[in-house]
Amino acid sequence: MKFFKLIFLILVIFSKTGNVLSSESIFNVNNIEVVKKTNVSNKELTNQAILKGFNDLKKKLLLKEDINKLSSLNISEINDLVSYYQILRLDNQENKKNTLKFNIFFDKEKMHKLFYSKNISYSEISKREFYLLPLLKINDEIFIFNRNFFYEKWNEITDNELIEMILPLENIELVQYINSNKNNLFDLDLRNIFQEYTNKNLALVFIDETDSNEGKIYIRTKILSKNIDKNLIVKKIPDKNIYYEEIVKSVNNEIIDIIKSQNLVDVRTPSFLNVKLFTDKKNNLAELNRRFKNVGLIEKFFVQELNHDYILLKIKYLGKLEKIINQLQDQKIILRLMNEQWSIKIL
């Protein structure tokens, strides 16, 4: 009887979900504001919000060189990518304007088909915390925490939902380490600078302020355990504060693009994984299906075999296996390989 109940449960799950996992969180764009004018129809207003949301989505998911590949889409084609949208009315008393806020939900499968047709890989970023330390060098003097515009103002100038930039707290050991290596700043070990965050995504930004007409910026990053270095040139302008703000924005955009490049998902090359789920009260298919919906890189799963002891599943996923393992861990699902057989367990 228990075995027949299990079969019935599987049929219910598959009839409701179609065996397609629809976690679309990265394809959602929230808080799109548009101003409702008297001569603008509701349809035109909605089109404005959807177009603005689609442009924000491109900036969030795509590398700079891929954004233009979607510039030819018209509003009708973009509308077809939308699953649904929500509208919130806001009363802006300060500007006396009637403002509407939209939450746009783009369809995951349709977005995948679009990326497939345009040969575009998109970025699925799971680790959003990024630890960064900007160093300023002026006339052979290094400014780390004190009198360092970049350390003091970085998060005031940059504000994005994609990455959370975290600057380390001031400590004397770090100051001593940097000063003792001020003649070899390019060789600084990121592990020594971010001793408490060695398993995180890291960056050291070195701004070399000289008398030339251009500012030289050197970026050292460690992203997903991979070291990537970049150099930037920013043209100077008379207003020093605006010039420094431009440096922060340029570096921030470059770092975000580096992060995206290391978290790319190619919809043209899915992978498959056979896993065993040993069933009990906690490890059941309904609960696993619920948690799978929060793992964006898993597209589908299929039941290949079932018996009294376990269910053999075939999982279709995108991206690297390491990222899948990390995303599953975030959902308290353990995927491990033992005796050449993958097994899955719910915590």
DOSETOR-69016 format. One record per residue (C-alpha): x, y, z; chain; residue number from 1. Coordinates in nm, 3 decimals, padded with zeros to 5 digits. Each point is the difference from the previous one (the first is absolute). Layout:
REM DOSETOR-69016
      xx      yy      zz chain   n
       X       Y       Z     A NUM
...
REM end
This chain:
REM DOSETOR-69016
      xx      yy      zz chain   n
  00.000  00.000  00.000     A   1
  00.282  00.240  00.089     A   2
  00.161 -00.064 -00.339     A   3
 -00.325  00.084 -00.184     A   4
 -00.033  00.321  00.201     A   5
  00.350  00.093 -00.116     A   6
 -00.097 -00.054 -00.365     A   7
 -00.314  00.210  00.049     A   8
  00.208  00.279  00.157     A   9
  00.239  00.000 -00.296     A  10
 -00.292  00.028 -00.243     A  11
 -00.145  00.294  00.197     A  12
  00.334  00.181  00.005     A  13
  00.058 -00.046 -00.370     A  14
 -00.354  00.096 -00.094     A  15
  00.029  00.326  00.192     A  16
  00.349  00.100 -00.101     A  17
  00.029 -00.163 -00.338     A  18
  00.339 -00.110  00.133     A  19
  00.129  00.349 -00.092     A  20
  00.151  00.194  00.284     A  21
 -00.109  00.361 -00.025     A  22
  00.221  00.194  00.238     A  23
  00.017  00.330 -00.182     A  24
  00.144  00.225  00.266     A  25
  00.294  00.126 -00.208     A  26
 -00.240  00.081 -00.284     A  27
 -00.210  00.227  00.220     A  28
  00.049  00.378 -00.006     A  29
 -00.162  00.191  00.284     A  30
 -00.073  00.363  00.085     A  31
 -00.020  00.138 -00.354     A  32
 -00.145  00.350  00.040     A  33
 -00.187  00.186 -00.273     A  34
 -00.196  00.325  00.019     A  35
 -00.362 -00.015 -00.116     A  36
 -00.089  00.298 -00.219     A  37
 -00.351  00.093 -00.107     A  38
  00.068 -00.047 -00.372     A  39
  00.162 -00.343  00.037     A  40
 -00.211 -00.315 -00.019     A  41
  00.037 -00.287  00.244     A  42
  00.138 -00.219 -00.279     A  43
  00.269  00.257 -00.086     A  44
  00.084  00.037  00.367     A  45
  00.034 -00.377  00.041     A  46
  00.219 -00.020 -00.311     A  47
  00.227  00.268  00.147     A  48
  00.037 -00.198  00.322     A  49
  00.063 -00.331 -00.179     A  50
  00.260  00.156 -00.232     A  51
  00.175  00.163  00.296     A  52
 -00.013 -00.329  00.190     A  53
  00.142 -00.193 -00.295     A  54
  00.290  00.246 -00.029     A  55
  00.069 -00.041  00.372     A  56
 -00.014 -00.378 -00.039     A  57
  00.258  00.010 -00.282     A  58
  00.236  00.206  00.215     A  59
 -00.047 -00.243  00.288     A  60
  00.057 -00.324 -00.190     A  61
  00.215  00.071 -00.305     A  62
  00.357  00.097 -00.074     A  63
  00.052  00.341 -00.161     A  64
  00.078 -00.151 -00.341     A  65
 -00.324 -00.204  00.001     A  66
 -00.246  00.273  00.096     A  67
 -00.011  00.146 -00.353     A  68
 -00.092 -00.340 -00.144     A  69
 -00.354  00.056  00.128     A  70
 -00.035  00.363 -00.111     A  71
 -00.203 -00.094 -00.310     A  72
 -00.291 -00.148  00.199     A  73
 -00.320  00.203 -00.033     A  74
 -00.247  00.060  00.282     A  75
 -00.232 -00.275 -00.123     A  76
  00.282 -00.257  00.017     A  77
  00.100  00.122  00.345     A  78
 -00.359 -00.016  00.124     A  79
 -00.015 -00.363 -00.109     A  80
  00.286 -00.077  00.243     A  81
 -00.204  00.119  00.300     A  82
 -00.185 -00.255  00.216     A  83
 -00.189  00.267  00.194     A  84
  00.048  00.330  00.177     A  85
 -00.118  00.175  00.317     A  86
 -00.093  00.366  00.036     A  87
  00.026  00.207  00.317     A  88
 -00.125  00.357  00.012     A  89
  00.221  00.249  00.182     A  90
 -00.094  00.351  00.102     A  91
  00.306  00.220 -00.043     A  92
 -00.093  00.301  00.210     A  93
  00.332  00.176 -00.050     A  94
 -00.027  00.023 -00.379     A  95
 -00.380 -00.008 -00.017     A  96
  00.019 -00.279 -00.259     A  97
 -00.204 -00.313 -00.035     A  98
  00.267 -00.273  00.006     A  99
 -00.056 -00.369 -00.066     A 100
  00.241 -00.273  00.102     A 101
  00.019 -00.322 -00.203     A 102
  00.140 -00.342  00.085     A 103
  00.072 -00.185 -00.325     A 104
  00.025 -00.381 -00.013     A 105
  00.170 -00.132 -00.313     A 106
 -00.057 -00.360 -00.105     A 107
  00.307 -00.217  00.064     A 108
 -00.058 -00.243 -00.287     A 109
 -00.064  00.277 -00.253     A 110
  00.311  00.186  00.116     A 111
  00.201 -00.321 -00.042     A 112
 -00.133 -00.044 -00.353     A 113
  00.091  00.361 -00.081     A 114
  00.354 -00.042  00.134     A 115
  00.032 -00.325 -00.191     A 116
 -00.103  00.161 -00.330     A 117
  00.237  00.295  00.051     A 118
  00.289 -00.215  00.127     A 119
  00.012  00.191  00.329     A 120
  00.116 -00.128  00.338     A 121
 -00.152  00.166  00.305     A 122
  00.133  00.041  00.349     A 123
 -00.143 -00.186  00.300     A 124
  00.170  00.156  00.303     A 125
 -00.055 -00.183  00.326     A 126
  00.268  00.158  00.221     A 127
 -00.093  00.368  00.013     A 128
  00.235  00.109  00.279     A 129
  00.321  00.151 -00.136     A 130
  00.283  00.118  00.225     A 131
  00.196  00.294 -00.136     A 132
  00.281  00.226  00.119     A 133
  00.093  00.313 -00.200     A 134
  00.350  00.145  00.052     A 135
  00.094  00.354 -00.101     A 136
  00.357  00.096 -00.079     A 137
  00.096  00.370 -00.021     A 138
  00.364  00.108 -00.025     A 139
  00.131 -00.331  00.134     A 140
 -00.234  00.011  00.299     A 141
 -00.254 -00.278  00.044     A 142
 -00.344  00.083  00.140     A 143
 -00.188 -00.305  00.126     A 144
 -00.278  00.098  00.239     A 145
  00.059  00.360  00.105     A 146
 -00.013  00.282 -00.257     A 147
 -00.090 -00.252 -00.267     A 148
 -00.293  00.133 -00.203     A 149
 -00.064 -00.342 -00.153     A 150
 -00.020 -00.187  00.328     A 151
 -00.226  00.266  00.152     A 152
 -00.236  00.052 -00.294     A 153
 -00.005 -00.326 -00.197     A 154
 -00.339 -00.128  00.110     A 155
 -00.152  00.347 -00.008     A 156
  00.083  00.029 -00.371     A 157
 -00.089 -00.353 -00.109     A 158
 -00.337 -00.153  00.066     A 159
 -00.107 -00.313 -00.183     A 160
 -00.213 -00.303  00.084     A 161
  00.232 -00.243 -00.177     A 162
  00.306  00.015  00.229     A 163
  00.045  00.109  00.360     A 164
  00.339  00.169  00.031     A 165
  00.143 -00.044  00.351     A 166
  00.306  00.197  00.110     A 167
  00.211 -00.146  00.284     A 168
  00.009  00.173  00.336     A 169
  00.313  00.192  00.092     A 170
  00.262 -00.202  00.185     A 171
  00.361  00.068  00.087     A 172
  00.135 -00.333 -00.127     A 173
 -00.131  00.068 -00.348     A 174
  00.148  00.352  00.001     A 175
  00.337 -00.139  00.104     A 176
 -00.010 -00.272 -00.266     A 177
 -00.078  00.243 -00.282     A 178
  00.252  00.261  00.112     A 179
  00.273 -00.262  00.028     A 180
 -00.069 -00.094 -00.363     A 181
 -00.075  00.345 -00.142     A 182
  00.278 -00.037 -00.258     A 183
 -00.154 -00.324 -00.126     A 184
 -00.373  00.065  00.012     A 185
 -00.056 -00.209 -00.312     A 186
  00.127 -00.305  00.186     A 187
 -00.226  00.031  00.303     A 188
 -00.164 -00.329  00.091     A 189
 -00.379  00.036  00.016     A 190
 -00.011 -00.274  00.263     A 191
  00.207  00.215  00.234     A 192
 -00.221  00.305 -00.059     A 193
 -00.329 -00.187  00.048     A 194
  00.108 -00.258  00.256     A 195
 -00.353 -00.050  00.136     A 196
 -00.158 -00.033 -00.346     A 197
  00.237 -00.224 -00.195     A 198
 -00.287 -00.208 -00.142     A 199
 -00.187  00.307 -00.125     A 200
  00.023  00.201 -00.321     A 201
  00.272  00.262  00.050     A 202
  00.149  00.306 -00.168     A 203
  00.286  00.241  00.064     A 204
 -00.026  00.328 -00.192     A 205
  00.314  00.212 -00.029     A 206
 -00.049  00.361 -00.119     A 207
  00.332  00.159 -00.097     A 208
 -00.044  00.378  00.004     A 209
  00.269  00.171 -00.210     A 210
  00.046  00.332 -00.179     A 211
 -00.097 -00.145 -00.338     A 212
 -00.331  00.068 -00.175     A 213
 -00.116 -00.355  00.067     A 214
 -00.060 -00.200  00.315     A 215
  00.134 -00.354  00.016     A 216
 -00.205 -00.259  00.183     A 217
  00.111 -00.356  00.066     A 218
 -00.252 -00.264  00.105     A 219
  00.092 -00.335  00.153     A 220
 -00.287 -00.240  00.056     A 221
 -00.060 -00.350  00.127     A 222
 -00.337 -00.127 -00.120     A 223
 -00.112 -00.358  00.055     A 224
  00.362 -00.079  00.096     A 225
  00.129  00.137 -00.333     A 226
  00.244  00.295 -00.013     A 227
 -00.083  00.265 -00.261     A 228
  00.185  00.331 -00.042     A 229
 -00.112  00.306 -00.197     A 230
  00.142  00.345 -00.077     A 231
 -00.210  00.309 -00.064     A 232
  00.076  00.350 -00.124     A 233
 -00.232  00.285  00.099     A 234
  00.040  00.344 -00.153     A 235
  00.039  00.281  00.252     A 236
 -00.238  00.292  00.025     A 237
  00.043  00.326  00.200     A 238
 -00.259 -00.088  00.264     A 239
  00.184 -00.246  00.222     A 240
 -00.308 -00.139  00.175     A 241
 -00.178 -00.073 -00.329     A 242
  00.320 -00.155 -00.136     A 243
  00.030 -00.225  00.305     A 244
 -00.369 -00.095 -00.027     A 245
  00.059 -00.097 -00.363     A 246
  00.284 -00.228  00.112     A 247
 -00.229 -00.173  00.250     A 248
 -00.273 -00.052 -00.262     A 249
  00.247 -00.129 -00.261     A 250
  00.163 -00.243  00.242     A 251
 -00.337 -00.115  00.131     A 252
 -00.126 -00.072 -00.353     A 253
  00.320 -00.184 -00.088     A 254
 -00.020 -00.217  00.312     A 255
 -00.364 -00.085 -00.067     A 256
  00.087 -00.102 -00.356     A 257
  00.283 -00.221  00.132     A 258
 -00.241 -00.163  00.246     A 259
 -00.252 -00.058 -00.277     A 260
  00.266 -00.156 -00.224     A 261
  00.082 -00.255  00.271     A 262
 -00.365 -00.091  00.059     A 263
 -00.119 -00.050 -00.358     A 264
 -00.269 -00.252 -00.089     A 265
 -00.009 -00.131 -00.358     A 266
 -00.352 -00.119 -00.085     A 267
  00.142 -00.183 -00.303     A 268
  00.194 -00.246  00.214     A 269
 -00.220 -00.152  00.274     A 270
  00.131 -00.285  00.214     A 271
 -00.171 -00.301  00.154     A 272
  00.054 -00.170  00.333     A 273
 -00.137 -00.332  00.124     A 274
 -00.061  00.000  00.376     A 275
 -00.160 -00.231  00.255     A 276
 -00.244  00.133  00.256     A 277
 -00.034 -00.246  00.287     A 278
 -00.352  00.065  00.119     A 279
 -00.126  00.044  00.353     A 280
 -00.224  00.253  00.177     A 281
  00.250  00.284 -00.050     A 282
  00.149 -00.109 -00.332     A 283
 -00.311 -00.003 -00.215     A 284
 -00.062  00.109 -00.355     A 285
 -00.253  00.272  00.085     A 286
  00.244  00.181  00.230     A 287
  00.285 -00.044 -00.247     A 288
 -00.214  00.144 -00.279     A 289
 -00.088  00.300  00.217     A 290
  00.365  00.078  00.073     A 291
  00.110 -00.063 -00.359     A 292
 -00.224  00.290 -00.106     A 293
  00.239  00.235  00.182     A 294
  00.303 -00.128 -00.193     A 295
  00.006  00.212 -00.316     A 296
  00.254 -00.214 -00.187     A 297
 -00.215 -00.315  00.016     A 298
 -00.233 -00.009 -00.299     A 299
 -00.180 -00.334  00.033     A 300
  00.016 -00.335  00.169     A 301
 -00.132 -00.340 -00.105     A 302
 -00.082 -00.312  00.200     A 303
  00.186 -00.289 -00.165     A 304
 -00.055 -00.274  00.255     A 305
 -00.179 -00.044  00.329     A 306
 -00.024 -00.278  00.253     A 307
 -00.056 -00.044  00.374     A 308
  00.346  00.132  00.092     A 309
  00.083  00.285 -00.235     A 310
 -00.098  00.211 -00.300     A 311
  00.248  00.039 -00.285     A 312
 -00.020  00.352 -00.144     A 313
  00.149  00.155 -00.312     A 314
  00.065  00.374  00.051     A 315
  00.046  00.241 -00.289     A 316
  00.202  00.305  00.103     A 317
  00.197  00.291 -00.140     A 318
  00.340  00.131  00.102     A 319
  00.276 -00.165  00.196     A 320
 -00.056 -00.294  00.235     A 321
  00.176  00.188  00.280     A 322
 -00.258  00.279 -00.021     A 323
 -00.285 -00.249  00.007     A 324
  00.147 -00.159  00.313     A 325
  00.029  00.344  00.165     A 326
 -00.356  00.099 -00.093     A 327
 -00.132 -00.331  00.131     A 328
  00.186  00.056  00.326     A 329
 -00.173  00.338  00.031     A 330
 -00.328 -00.194 -00.009     A 331
  00.133 -00.252  00.257     A 332
  00.034 -00.274 -00.258     A 333
  00.319 -00.205  00.002     A 334
  00.125 -00.146 -00.326     A 335
  00.291 -00.241  00.035     A 336
  00.183 -00.262 -00.203     A 337
  00.062 -00.340  00.160     A 338
  00.117 -00.314 -00.180     A 339
 -00.049  00.170 -00.336     A 340
 -00.368  00.068  00.078     A 341
 -00.146  00.343  00.075     A 342
 -00.247  00.016  00.287     A 343
 -00.212  00.285  00.130     A 344
 -00.120  00.068  00.355     A 345
 -00.228  00.261  00.153     A 346
  00.111  00.152  00.329     A 347
REM end
